[in-house]
Amino acid sequence: MTAPSVVRTALSAAAFLLLLAPPGARADSSYVFTWHGSLASGDGLDVSNVNGPVRVVQSADGQARVRATVTAQRGDARAVTVAVSKVGRTLYVCPVYPGVTMSRDCKQRGNNTDNNNVRVEFSIELPKRSPLHATTVNGAIDARGIDGDVEAGTVNQDISIETRGTARAKTVNGSIDAAFGARGWSGTLNFATVNGGITVALPRNAAFTLDAGTLNGSITVNGFPLAEKSRGFVGHKVTGSVGGGGGTLALKTVNGPIRLSAR
Protein backbone atom coordinates (compact mmCIF):
# COMPACT_ATOMS: atom_id res chain seq x y z
CA MET A 1 0.00 0.00 0.00
CA THR A 2 1.38 3.42 -0.99
CA ALA A 3 1.86 6.20 1.54
CA PRO A 4 -1.10 8.25 0.22
CA SER A 5 -3.34 5.14 0.53
CA VAL A 6 -2.26 4.59 4.11
CA VAL A 7 -3.06 8.23 4.93
CA ARG A 8 -6.48 8.01 3.30
CA THR A 9 -7.27 4.80 5.20
CA ALA A 10 -6.22 6.32 8.52
CA LEU A 11 -8.26 9.45 7.88
CA SER A 12 -11.35 7.37 7.00
CA ALA A 13 -11.00 5.33 10.18
CA ALA A 14 -10.62 8.50 12.25
CA ALA A 15 -13.69 10.05 10.67
CA PHE A 16 -15.69 6.89 11.42
CA LEU A 17 -14.63 6.99 15.06
CA LEU A 18 -15.63 10.63 15.29
CA LEU A 19 -19.10 9.73 14.02
CA LEU A 20 -19.42 7.06 16.72
CA ALA A 21 -18.13 9.28 19.52
CA PRO A 22 -18.32 13.00 18.75
CA PRO A 23 -16.11 15.32 20.80
CA GLY A 24 -17.47 15.92 24.29
CA ALA A 25 -20.00 13.08 24.12
CA ARG A 26 -20.17 10.74 27.10
CA ALA A 27 -22.43 7.71 27.03
CA ASP A 28 -22.89 5.50 30.07
CA SER A 29 -24.01 1.93 29.48
CA SER A 30 -25.31 1.76 33.07
CA TYR A 31 -25.74 3.72 36.29
CA VAL A 32 -27.32 3.29 39.71
CA PHE A 33 -30.00 5.56 41.17
CA THR A 34 -30.71 5.54 44.92
CA TRP A 35 -33.27 7.27 47.14
CA HIS A 36 -34.37 6.88 50.74
CA GLY A 37 -36.86 8.58 53.00
CA SER A 38 -39.52 8.10 55.65
CA LEU A 39 -43.09 6.98 55.18
CA ALA A 40 -45.81 7.42 57.78
CA SER A 41 -47.46 4.26 59.08
CA GLY A 42 -49.90 3.02 56.47
CA ASP A 43 -48.49 5.09 53.61
CA GLY A 44 -48.25 3.05 50.42
CA LEU A 45 -45.59 2.55 47.75
CA ASP A 46 -46.44 2.25 44.05
CA VAL A 47 -43.65 1.15 41.68
CA SER A 48 -44.27 0.80 37.94
CA ASN A 49 -41.58 -0.50 35.60
CA VAL A 50 -41.37 -1.35 31.89
CA ASN A 51 -38.34 -3.52 31.12
CA GLY A 52 -36.89 -5.19 34.17
CA PRO A 53 -37.75 -6.85 37.47
CA VAL A 54 -39.05 -5.44 40.74
CA ARG A 55 -37.78 -6.91 44.01
CA VAL A 56 -39.18 -5.81 47.38
CA VAL A 57 -38.16 -6.74 50.93
CA GLN A 58 -39.06 -5.43 54.37
CA SER A 59 -37.04 -2.49 55.62
CA ALA A 60 -35.04 -3.19 58.76
CA ASP A 61 -35.20 0.38 60.12
CA GLY A 62 -38.54 1.71 58.91
CA GLN A 63 -37.04 3.74 56.05
CA ALA A 64 -38.16 3.35 52.46
CA ARG A 65 -35.30 2.74 50.06
CA VAL A 66 -35.24 2.65 46.28
CA ARG A 67 -32.32 1.35 44.26
CA ALA A 68 -32.58 1.28 40.47
CA THR A 69 -29.88 -0.19 38.23
CA VAL A 70 -30.35 1.29 34.77
CA THR A 71 -28.65 -0.52 31.87
CA ALA A 72 -28.68 0.24 28.14
CA GLN A 73 -27.88 -2.38 25.52
CA ARG A 74 -26.99 0.50 23.23
CA GLY A 75 -26.91 4.25 23.64
CA ASP A 76 -26.85 6.19 26.88
CA ALA A 77 -28.49 4.71 29.97
CA ARG A 78 -28.75 8.20 31.49
CA ALA A 79 -31.31 9.12 28.87
CA VAL A 80 -33.71 7.26 31.15
CA THR A 81 -34.23 8.81 34.58
CA VAL A 82 -36.00 7.55 37.70
CA ALA A 83 -38.81 9.56 39.27
CA VAL A 84 -39.77 9.38 42.96
CA SER A 85 -42.60 11.56 44.26
CA LYS A 86 -45.12 11.56 47.10
CA VAL A 87 -48.77 12.19 46.21
CA GLY A 88 -51.21 12.00 49.10
CA ARG A 89 -50.31 8.92 51.12
CA THR A 90 -48.54 7.09 48.30
CA LEU A 91 -44.90 7.18 47.19
CA TYR A 92 -44.72 6.73 43.41
CA VAL A 93 -41.62 5.31 41.70
CA CYS A 94 -41.10 4.85 37.95
CA PRO A 95 -38.60 5.18 35.08
CA VAL A 96 -39.04 8.11 32.70
CA TYR A 97 -38.07 7.53 29.07
CA PRO A 98 -37.17 10.25 26.55
CA GLY A 99 -40.23 11.67 24.84
CA VAL A 100 -42.52 10.54 27.66
CA THR A 101 -44.00 12.90 30.23
CA MET A 102 -44.98 11.47 33.58
CA SER A 103 -47.33 13.02 36.10
CA ARG A 104 -46.27 12.99 39.75
CA ASP A 105 -48.26 9.78 40.26
CA CYS A 106 -46.39 8.11 37.37
CA LYS A 107 -49.25 8.31 34.86
CA GLN A 108 -47.81 8.36 31.35
CA ARG A 109 -48.54 11.20 28.94
CA GLY A 110 -47.09 10.45 25.52
CA ASN A 111 -45.50 7.37 23.99
CA ASN A 112 -41.96 6.67 22.85
CA THR A 113 -40.26 3.35 22.11
CA ASP A 114 -36.88 4.62 20.87
CA ASN A 115 -35.23 3.67 24.16
CA ASN A 116 -36.98 0.40 24.90
CA ASN A 117 -33.60 -1.33 25.05
CA VAL A 118 -33.00 0.27 28.45
CA ARG A 119 -33.54 -2.11 31.35
CA VAL A 120 -34.28 -0.94 34.90
CA GLU A 121 -33.92 -3.28 37.88
CA PHE A 122 -35.68 -2.05 41.01
CA SER A 123 -34.66 -3.18 44.50
CA ILE A 124 -36.91 -1.68 47.17
CA GLU A 125 -37.06 -1.78 50.95
CA LEU A 126 -40.58 -1.29 52.22
CA PRO A 127 -41.46 -0.08 55.74
CA LYS A 128 -43.79 -2.15 57.90
CA ARG A 129 -47.55 -1.78 57.39
CA SER A 130 -47.05 -0.14 54.00
CA PRO A 131 -49.24 -1.51 51.20
CA LEU A 132 -47.43 -2.26 47.93
CA HIS A 133 -48.57 -1.92 44.33
CA ALA A 134 -45.95 -3.19 41.87
CA THR A 135 -46.19 -3.55 38.10
CA THR A 136 -43.85 -4.15 35.18
CA VAL A 137 -44.18 -5.41 31.61
CA ASN A 138 -41.11 -7.51 30.88
CA GLY A 139 -39.79 -8.67 34.21
CA ALA A 140 -40.47 -10.69 37.33
CA ILE A 141 -41.91 -9.36 40.57
CA ASP A 142 -40.62 -10.71 43.86
CA ALA A 143 -42.04 -9.36 47.14
CA ARG A 144 -41.10 -11.47 50.15
CA GLY A 145 -41.02 -11.17 53.92
CA ILE A 146 -43.28 -8.12 54.10
CA ASP A 147 -46.39 -7.45 56.16
CA GLY A 148 -48.55 -5.09 54.11
CA ASP A 149 -51.16 -5.79 51.44
CA VAL A 150 -49.62 -6.56 48.03
CA GLU A 151 -50.96 -6.14 44.52
CA ALA A 152 -48.64 -7.17 41.68
CA GLY A 153 -48.92 -7.38 37.91
CA THR A 154 -46.66 -8.18 34.97
CA VAL A 155 -46.99 -9.50 31.43
CA ASN A 156 -43.92 -11.63 30.78
CA GLN A 157 -42.43 -13.32 33.86
CA ASP A 158 -43.29 -14.86 37.21
CA ILE A 159 -44.69 -13.31 40.39
CA SER A 160 -43.67 -14.38 43.91
CA ILE A 161 -45.33 -12.92 47.01
CA GLU A 162 -44.94 -13.59 50.72
CA THR A 163 -46.77 -11.24 53.08
CA ARG A 164 -48.74 -11.17 56.32
CA GLY A 165 -51.45 -9.11 54.63
CA THR A 166 -53.61 -9.83 51.57
CA ALA A 167 -52.29 -10.45 48.08
CA ARG A 168 -53.41 -10.11 44.47
CA ALA A 169 -51.42 -11.01 41.34
CA LYS A 170 -51.87 -11.10 37.58
CA THR A 171 -49.51 -12.11 34.78
CA VAL A 172 -49.88 -13.45 31.24
CA ASN A 173 -46.80 -15.53 30.50
CA GLY A 174 -45.61 -16.69 33.88
CA SER A 175 -46.46 -18.48 37.10
CA ILE A 176 -47.71 -17.12 40.41
CA ASP A 177 -46.49 -18.29 43.81
CA ALA A 178 -48.14 -16.51 46.72
CA ALA A 179 -48.35 -17.02 50.47
CA PHE A 180 -50.30 -14.55 52.58
CA GLY A 181 -51.41 -14.29 56.16
CA ALA A 182 -54.83 -12.64 55.99
CA ARG A 183 -57.52 -14.87 57.52
CA GLY A 184 -60.43 -12.88 56.15
CA TRP A 185 -61.09 -10.12 53.64
CA SER A 186 -63.90 -8.39 51.77
CA GLY A 187 -64.32 -8.48 48.02
CA THR A 188 -62.18 -10.68 45.77
CA LEU A 189 -58.50 -11.59 45.84
CA ASN A 190 -57.67 -12.37 42.20
CA PHE A 191 -54.77 -14.53 41.03
CA ALA A 192 -54.74 -14.96 37.27
CA THR A 193 -52.43 -16.01 34.45
CA VAL A 194 -52.71 -17.46 30.96
CA ASN A 195 -49.57 -19.55 30.52
CA GLY A 196 -48.42 -20.71 33.93
CA GLY A 197 -49.40 -22.33 37.17
CA ILE A 198 -50.81 -20.78 40.33
CA THR A 199 -49.71 -21.80 43.83
CA VAL A 200 -51.36 -20.13 46.84
CA ALA A 201 -50.93 -20.81 50.55
CA LEU A 202 -52.94 -19.15 53.32
CA PRO A 203 -53.75 -19.72 56.99
CA ARG A 204 -55.52 -22.94 57.89
CA ASN A 205 -58.19 -21.01 59.80
CA ALA A 206 -58.96 -18.62 56.95
CA ALA A 207 -62.60 -18.05 55.97
CA PHE A 208 -63.29 -17.55 52.26
CA THR A 209 -65.18 -18.67 49.17
CA LEU A 210 -63.07 -20.47 46.56
CA ASP A 211 -63.50 -20.04 42.82
CA ALA A 212 -60.73 -21.94 41.00
CA GLY A 213 -60.61 -22.87 37.34
CA THR A 214 -58.13 -24.01 34.68
CA LEU A 215 -58.59 -25.10 31.08
CA ASN A 216 -55.48 -27.23 30.67
CA GLY A 217 -54.22 -28.35 34.06
CA SER A 218 -55.10 -29.93 37.37
CA ILE A 219 -56.45 -28.43 40.60
CA THR A 220 -55.13 -29.60 43.97
CA VAL A 221 -56.49 -28.44 47.34
CA ASN A 222 -54.77 -29.52 50.55
CA GLY A 223 -55.82 -28.71 54.10
CA PHE A 224 -59.21 -27.14 53.40
CA PRO A 225 -62.54 -29.03 53.57
CA LEU A 226 -64.65 -27.75 50.70
CA ALA A 227 -68.43 -27.78 50.75
CA GLU A 228 -68.67 -28.55 47.03
CA LYS A 229 -66.49 -29.48 44.08
CA SER A 230 -67.29 -29.53 40.39
CA ARG A 231 -65.60 -30.52 37.17
CA GLY A 232 -66.77 -29.10 33.85
CA PHE A 233 -66.86 -30.82 30.48
CA VAL A 234 -63.92 -28.66 29.44
CA GLY A 235 -61.18 -27.96 31.94
CA HIS A 236 -61.40 -28.20 35.70
CA LYS A 237 -63.24 -26.10 38.25
CA VAL A 238 -63.38 -26.22 42.03
CA THR A 239 -65.70 -24.02 44.06
CA GLY A 240 -66.71 -24.08 47.67
CA SER A 241 -66.99 -22.40 51.03
CA VAL A 242 -64.28 -22.63 53.69
CA GLY A 243 -64.66 -21.61 57.34
CA GLY A 244 -68.19 -20.38 56.84
CA GLY A 245 -67.33 -18.39 53.71
CA GLY A 246 -66.35 -14.78 53.27
CA GLY A 247 -64.42 -12.90 50.63
CA THR A 248 -63.70 -14.68 47.36
CA LEU A 249 -60.38 -16.27 46.46
CA ALA A 250 -60.33 -16.45 42.64
CA LEU A 251 -57.63 -18.60 41.02
CA LYS A 252 -57.75 -18.66 37.21
CA THR A 253 -55.36 -19.95 34.56
CA VAL A 254 -55.63 -21.34 31.03
CA ASN A 255 -52.51 -23.46 30.66
CA GLY A 256 -51.22 -24.64 34.00
CA PRO A 257 -52.05 -26.31 37.33
CA ILE A 258 -53.59 -24.73 40.42
CA ARG A 259 -52.45 -25.65 43.92
CA LEU A 260 -54.10 -24.31 47.09
CA SER A 261 -52.79 -25.28 50.50
CA ALA A 262 -53.20 -24.43 54.17
CA ARG A 263 -50.23 -23.46 56.28
ROFIGU-293457 format. One record per residue (C-alpha): x negated, y negated, z negated; residue number from 1. Coordinates in steps of 0.2 Angstrom, whole numbers, padded with zeros to 4 digits. Layout:
# ROFIGU-293457
<atom east="X" north="Y" up="Z" vexke="NUM"/>
...
# end
This chain:
# ROFIGU-293457
<atom east="0000" north="0000" up="0000" vexke="1"/>
<atom east="-0007" north="-0017" up="0005" vexke="2"/>
<atom east="-0009" north="-0031" up="-0008" vexke="3"/>
<atom east="0006" north="-0041" up="-0001" vexke="4"/>
<atom east="0017" north="-0026" up="-0003" vexke="5"/>
<atom east="0011" north="-0023" up="-0021" vexke="6"/>
<atom east="0015" north="-0041" up="-0025" vexke="7"/>
<atom east="0032" north="-0040" up="-0016" vexke="8"/>
<atom east="0036" north="-0024" up="-0026" vexke="9"/>
<atom east="0031" north="-0032" up="-0043" vexke="10"/>
<atom east="0041" north="-0047" up="-0039" vexke="11"/>
<atom east="0057" north="-0037" up="-0035" vexke="12"/>
<atom east="0055" north="-0027" up="-0051" vexke="13"/>
<atom east="0053" north="-0042" up="-0061" vexke="14"/>
<atom east="0068" north="-0050" up="-0053" vexke="15"/>
<atom east="0078" north="-0034" up="-0057" vexke="16"/>
<atom east="0073" north="-0035" up="-0075" vexke="17"/>
<atom east="0078" north="-0053" up="-0076" vexke="18"/>
<atom east="0096" north="-0049" up="-0070" vexke="19"/>
<atom east="0097" north="-0035" up="-0084" vexke="20"/>
<atom east="0091" north="-0046" up="-0098" vexke="21"/>
<atom east="0092" north="-0065" up="-0094" vexke="22"/>
<atom east="0081" north="-0077" up="-0104" vexke="23"/>
<atom east="0087" north="-0080" up="-0121" vexke="24"/>
<atom east="0100" north="-0065" up="-0121" vexke="25"/>
<atom east="0101" north="-0054" up="-0135" vexke="26"/>
<atom east="0112" north="-0039" up="-0135" vexke="27"/>
<atom east="0114" north="-0027" up="-0150" vexke="28"/>
<atom east="0120" north="-0010" up="-0147" vexke="29"/>
<atom east="0127" north="-0009" up="-0165" vexke="30"/>
<atom east="0129" north="-0019" up="-0181" vexke="31"/>
<atom east="0137" north="-0016" up="-0199" vexke="32"/>
<atom east="0150" north="-0028" up="-0206" vexke="33"/>
<atom east="0154" north="-0028" up="-0225" vexke="34"/>
<atom east="0166" north="-0036" up="-0236" vexke="35"/>
<atom east="0172" north="-0034" up="-0254" vexke="36"/>
<atom east="0184" north="-0043" up="-0265" vexke="37"/>
<atom east="0198" north="-0041" up="-0278" vexke="38"/>
<atom east="0215" north="-0035" up="-0276" vexke="39"/>
<atom east="0229" north="-0037" up="-0289" vexke="40"/>
<atom east="0237" north="-0021" up="-0295" vexke="41"/>
<atom east="0249" north="-0015" up="-0282" vexke="42"/>
<atom east="0242" north="-0025" up="-0268" vexke="43"/>
<atom east="0241" north="-0015" up="-0252" vexke="44"/>
<atom east="0228" north="-0013" up="-0239" vexke="45"/>
<atom east="0232" north="-0011" up="-0220" vexke="46"/>
<atom east="0218" north="-0006" up="-0208" vexke="47"/>
<atom east="0221" north="-0004" up="-0190" vexke="48"/>
<atom east="0208" north="0003" up="-0178" vexke="49"/>
<atom east="0207" north="0007" up="-0159" vexke="50"/>
<atom east="0192" north="0018" up="-0156" vexke="51"/>
<atom east="0184" north="0026" up="-0171" vexke="52"/>
<atom east="0189" north="0034" up="-0187" vexke="53"/>
<atom east="0195" north="0027" up="-0204" vexke="54"/>
<atom east="0189" north="0035" up="-0220" vexke="55"/>
<atom east="0196" north="0029" up="-0237" vexke="56"/>
<atom east="0191" north="0034" up="-0255" vexke="57"/>
<atom east="0195" north="0027" up="-0272" vexke="58"/>
<atom east="0185" north="0012" up="-0278" vexke="59"/>
<atom east="0175" north="0016" up="-0294" vexke="60"/>
<atom east="0176" north="-0002" up="-0301" vexke="61"/>
<atom east="0193" north="-0009" up="-0295" vexke="62"/>
<atom east="0185" north="-0019" up="-0280" vexke="63"/>
<atom east="0191" north="-0017" up="-0262" vexke="64"/>
<atom east="0177" north="-0014" up="-0250" vexke="65"/>
<atom east="0176" north="-0013" up="-0231" vexke="66"/>
<atom east="0162" north="-0007" up="-0221" vexke="67"/>
<atom east="0163" north="-0006" up="-0202" vexke="68"/>
<atom east="0149" north="0001" up="-0191" vexke="69"/>
<atom east="0152" north="-0006" up="-0174" vexke="70"/>
<atom east="0143" north="0003" up="-0159" vexke="71"/>
<atom east="0143" north="-0001" up="-0141" vexke="72"/>
<atom east="0139" north="0012" up="-0128" vexke="73"/>
<atom east="0135" north="-0003" up="-0116" vexke="74"/>
<atom east="0135" north="-0021" up="-0118" vexke="75"/>
<atom east="0134" north="-0031" up="-0134" vexke="76"/>
<atom east="0142" north="-0024" up="-0150" vexke="77"/>
<atom east="0144" north="-0041" up="-0157" vexke="78"/>
<atom east="0157" north="-0046" up="-0144" vexke="79"/>
<atom east="0169" north="-0036" up="-0156" vexke="80"/>
<atom east="0171" north="-0044" up="-0173" vexke="81"/>
<atom east="0180" north="-0038" up="-0189" vexke="82"/>
<atom east="0194" north="-0048" up="-0196" vexke="83"/>
<atom east="0199" north="-0047" up="-0215" vexke="84"/>
<atom east="0213" north="-0058" up="-0221" vexke="85"/>
<atom east="0226" north="-0058" up="-0235" vexke="86"/>
<atom east="0244" north="-0061" up="-0231" vexke="87"/>
<atom east="0256" north="-0060" up="-0245" vexke="88"/>
<atom east="0252" north="-0045" up="-0256" vexke="89"/>
<atom east="0243" north="-0035" up="-0242" vexke="90"/>
<atom east="0225" north="-0036" up="-0236" vexke="91"/>
<atom east="0224" north="-0034" up="-0217" vexke="92"/>
<atom east="0208" north="-0027" up="-0208" vexke="93"/>
<atom east="0206" north="-0024" up="-0190" vexke="94"/>
<atom east="0193" north="-0026" up="-0175" vexke="95"/>
<atom east="0195" north="-0041" up="-0164" vexke="96"/>
<atom east="0190" north="-0038" up="-0145" vexke="97"/>
<atom east="0186" north="-0051" up="-0133" vexke="98"/>
<atom east="0201" north="-0058" up="-0124" vexke="99"/>
<atom east="0213" north="-0053" up="-0138" vexke="100"/>
<atom east="0220" north="-0064" up="-0151" vexke="101"/>
<atom east="0225" north="-0057" up="-0168" vexke="102"/>
<atom east="0237" north="-0065" up="-0180" vexke="103"/>
<atom east="0231" north="-0065" up="-0199" vexke="104"/>
<atom east="0241" north="-0049" up="-0201" vexke="105"/>
<atom east="0232" north="-0041" up="-0187" vexke="106"/>
<atom east="0246" north="-0042" up="-0174" vexke="107"/>
<atom east="0239" north="-0042" up="-0157" vexke="108"/>
<atom east="0243" north="-0056" up="-0145" vexke="109"/>
<atom east="0235" north="-0052" up="-0128" vexke="110"/>
<atom east="0228" north="-0037" up="-0120" vexke="111"/>
<atom east="0210" north="-0033" up="-0114" vexke="112"/>
<atom east="0201" north="-0017" up="-0111" vexke="113"/>
<atom east="0184" north="-0023" up="-0104" vexke="114"/>
<atom east="0176" north="-0018" up="-0121" vexke="115"/>
<atom east="0185" north="-0002" up="-0124" vexke="116"/>
<atom east="0168" north="0007" up="-0125" vexke="117"/>
<atom east="0165" north="-0001" up="-0142" vexke="118"/>
<atom east="0168" north="0011" up="-0157" vexke="119"/>
<atom east="0171" north="0005" up="-0175" vexke="120"/>
<atom east="0170" north="0016" up="-0189" vexke="121"/>
<atom east="0178" north="0010" up="-0205" vexke="122"/>
<atom east="0173" north="0016" up="-0222" vexke="123"/>
<atom east="0185" north="0008" up="-0236" vexke="124"/>
<atom east="0185" north="0009" up="-0255" vexke="125"/>
<atom east="0203" north="0006" up="-0261" vexke="126"/>
<atom east="0207" north="0000" up="-0279" vexke="127"/>
<atom east="0219" north="0011" up="-0289" vexke="128"/>
<atom east="0238" north="0009" up="-0287" vexke="129"/>
<atom east="0235" north="0001" up="-0270" vexke="130"/>
<atom east="0246" north="0008" up="-0256" vexke="131"/>
<atom east="0237" north="0011" up="-0240" vexke="132"/>
<atom east="0243" north="0010" up="-0222" vexke="133"/>
<atom east="0230" north="0016" up="-0209" vexke="134"/>
<atom east="0231" north="0018" up="-0190" vexke="135"/>
<atom east="0219" north="0021" up="-0176" vexke="136"/>
<atom east="0221" north="0027" up="-0158" vexke="137"/>
<atom east="0206" north="0038" up="-0154" vexke="138"/>
<atom east="0199" north="0043" up="-0171" vexke="139"/>
<atom east="0202" north="0053" up="-0187" vexke="140"/>
<atom east="0210" north="0047" up="-0203" vexke="141"/>
<atom east="0203" north="0054" up="-0219" vexke="142"/>
<atom east="0210" north="0047" up="-0236" vexke="143"/>
<atom east="0206" north="0057" up="-0251" vexke="144"/>
<atom east="0205" north="0056" up="-0270" vexke="145"/>
<atom east="0216" north="0041" up="-0270" vexke="146"/>
<atom east="0232" north="0037" up="-0281" vexke="147"/>
<atom east="0243" north="0025" up="-0271" vexke="148"/>
<atom east="0256" north="0029" up="-0257" vexke="149"/>
<atom east="0248" north="0033" up="-0240" vexke="150"/>
<atom east="0255" north="0031" up="-0223" vexke="151"/>
<atom east="0243" north="0036" up="-0208" vexke="152"/>
<atom east="0245" north="0037" up="-0190" vexke="153"/>
<atom east="0233" north="0041" up="-0175" vexke="154"/>
<atom east="0235" north="0048" up="-0157" vexke="155"/>
<atom east="0220" north="0058" up="-0154" vexke="156"/>
<atom east="0212" north="0067" up="-0169" vexke="157"/>
<atom east="0216" north="0074" up="-0186" vexke="158"/>
<atom east="0223" north="0067" up="-0202" vexke="159"/>
<atom east="0218" north="0072" up="-0220" vexke="160"/>
<atom east="0227" north="0065" up="-0235" vexke="161"/>
<atom east="0225" north="0068" up="-0254" vexke="162"/>
<atom east="0234" north="0056" up="-0265" vexke="163"/>
<atom east="0244" north="0056" up="-0282" vexke="164"/>
<atom east="0257" north="0046" up="-0273" vexke="165"/>
<atom east="0268" north="0049" up="-0258" vexke="166"/>
<atom east="0261" north="0052" up="-0240" vexke="167"/>
<atom east="0267" north="0051" up="-0222" vexke="168"/>
<atom east="0257" north="0055" up="-0207" vexke="169"/>
<atom east="0259" north="0055" up="-0188" vexke="170"/>
<atom east="0248" north="0061" up="-0174" vexke="171"/>
<atom east="0249" north="0067" up="-0156" vexke="172"/>
<atom east="0234" north="0078" up="-0153" vexke="173"/>
<atom east="0228" north="0083" up="-0169" vexke="174"/>
<atom east="0232" north="0092" up="-0185" vexke="175"/>
<atom east="0239" north="0086" up="-0202" vexke="176"/>
<atom east="0232" north="0091" up="-0219" vexke="177"/>
<atom east="0241" north="0083" up="-0234" vexke="178"/>
<atom east="0242" north="0085" up="-0252" vexke="179"/>
<atom east="0252" north="0073" up="-0263" vexke="180"/>
<atom east="0257" north="0071" up="-0281" vexke="181"/>
<atom east="0274" north="0063" up="-0280" vexke="182"/>
<atom east="0288" north="0074" up="-0288" vexke="183"/>
<atom east="0302" north="0064" up="-0281" vexke="184"/>
<atom east="0305" north="0051" up="-0268" vexke="185"/>
<atom east="0319" north="0042" up="-0259" vexke="186"/>
<atom east="0322" north="0042" up="-0240" vexke="187"/>
<atom east="0311" north="0053" up="-0229" vexke="188"/>
<atom east="0292" north="0058" up="-0229" vexke="189"/>
<atom east="0288" north="0062" up="-0211" vexke="190"/>
<atom east="0274" north="0073" up="-0205" vexke="191"/>
<atom east="0274" north="0075" up="-0186" vexke="192"/>
<atom east="0262" north="0080" up="-0172" vexke="193"/>
<atom east="0264" north="0087" up="-0155" vexke="194"/>
<atom east="0248" north="0098" up="-0153" vexke="195"/>
<atom east="0242" north="0104" up="-0170" vexke="196"/>
<atom east="0247" north="0112" up="-0186" vexke="197"/>
<atom east="0254" north="0104" up="-0202" vexke="198"/>
<atom east="0249" north="0109" up="-0219" vexke="199"/>
<atom east="0257" north="0101" up="-0234" vexke="200"/>
<atom east="0255" north="0104" up="-0253" vexke="201"/>
<atom east="0265" north="0096" up="-0267" vexke="202"/>
<atom east="0269" north="0099" up="-0285" vexke="203"/>
<atom east="0278" north="0115" up="-0289" vexke="204"/>
<atom east="0291" north="0105" up="-0299" vexke="205"/>
<atom east="0295" north="0093" up="-0285" vexke="206"/>
<atom east="0313" north="0090" up="-0280" vexke="207"/>
<atom east="0316" north="0088" up="-0261" vexke="208"/>
<atom east="0326" north="0093" up="-0246" vexke="209"/>
<atom east="0315" north="0102" up="-0233" vexke="210"/>
<atom east="0318" north="0100" up="-0214" vexke="211"/>
<atom east="0304" north="0110" up="-0205" vexke="212"/>
<atom east="0303" north="0114" up="-0187" vexke="213"/>
<atom east="0291" north="0120" up="-0173" vexke="214"/>
<atom east="0293" north="0125" up="-0155" vexke="215"/>
<atom east="0277" north="0136" up="-0153" vexke="216"/>
<atom east="0271" north="0142" up="-0170" vexke="217"/>
<atom east="0276" north="0150" up="-0187" vexke="218"/>
<atom east="0282" north="0142" up="-0203" vexke="219"/>
<atom east="0276" north="0148" up="-0220" vexke="220"/>
<atom east="0282" north="0142" up="-0237" vexke="221"/>
<atom east="0274" north="0148" up="-0253" vexke="222"/>
<atom east="0279" north="0144" up="-0271" vexke="223"/>
<atom east="0296" north="0136" up="-0267" vexke="224"/>
<atom east="0313" north="0145" up="-0268" vexke="225"/>
<atom east="0323" north="0139" up="-0253" vexke="226"/>
<atom east="0342" north="0139" up="-0254" vexke="227"/>
<atom east="0343" north="0143" up="-0235" vexke="228"/>
<atom east="0332" north="0147" up="-0220" vexke="229"/>
<atom east="0336" north="0148" up="-0202" vexke="230"/>
<atom east="0328" north="0153" up="-0186" vexke="231"/>
<atom east="0334" north="0145" up="-0169" vexke="232"/>
<atom east="0334" north="0154" up="-0152" vexke="233"/>
<atom east="0320" north="0143" up="-0147" vexke="234"/>
<atom east="0306" north="0140" up="-0160" vexke="235"/>
<atom east="0307" north="0141" up="-0178" vexke="236"/>
<atom east="0316" north="0131" up="-0191" vexke="237"/>
<atom east="0317" north="0131" up="-0210" vexke="238"/>
<atom east="0328" north="0120" up="-0220" vexke="239"/>
<atom east="0334" north="0120" up="-0238" vexke="240"/>
<atom east="0335" north="0112" up="-0255" vexke="241"/>
<atom east="0321" north="0113" up="-0268" vexke="242"/>
<atom east="0323" north="0108" up="-0287" vexke="243"/>
<atom east="0341" north="0102" up="-0284" vexke="244"/>
<atom east="0337" north="0092" up="-0269" vexke="245"/>
<atom east="0332" north="0074" up="-0266" vexke="246"/>
<atom east="0322" north="0064" up="-0253" vexke="247"/>
<atom east="0319" north="0073" up="-0237" vexke="248"/>
<atom east="0302" north="0081" up="-0232" vexke="249"/>
<atom east="0302" north="0082" up="-0213" vexke="250"/>
<atom east="0288" north="0093" up="-0205" vexke="251"/>
<atom east="0289" north="0093" up="-0186" vexke="252"/>
<atom east="0277" north="0100" up="-0173" vexke="253"/>
<atom east="0278" north="0107" up="-0155" vexke="254"/>
<atom east="0263" north="0117" up="-0153" vexke="255"/>
<atom east="0256" north="0123" up="-0170" vexke="256"/>
<atom east="0260" north="0132" up="-0187" vexke="257"/>
<atom east="0268" north="0124" up="-0202" vexke="258"/>
<atom east="0262" north="0128" up="-0220" vexke="259"/>
<atom east="0271" north="0122" up="-0235" vexke="260"/>
<atom east="0264" north="0126" up="-0253" vexke="261"/>
<atom east="0266" north="0122" up="-0271" vexke="262"/>
<atom east="0251" north="0117" up="-0281" vexke="263"/>
# end
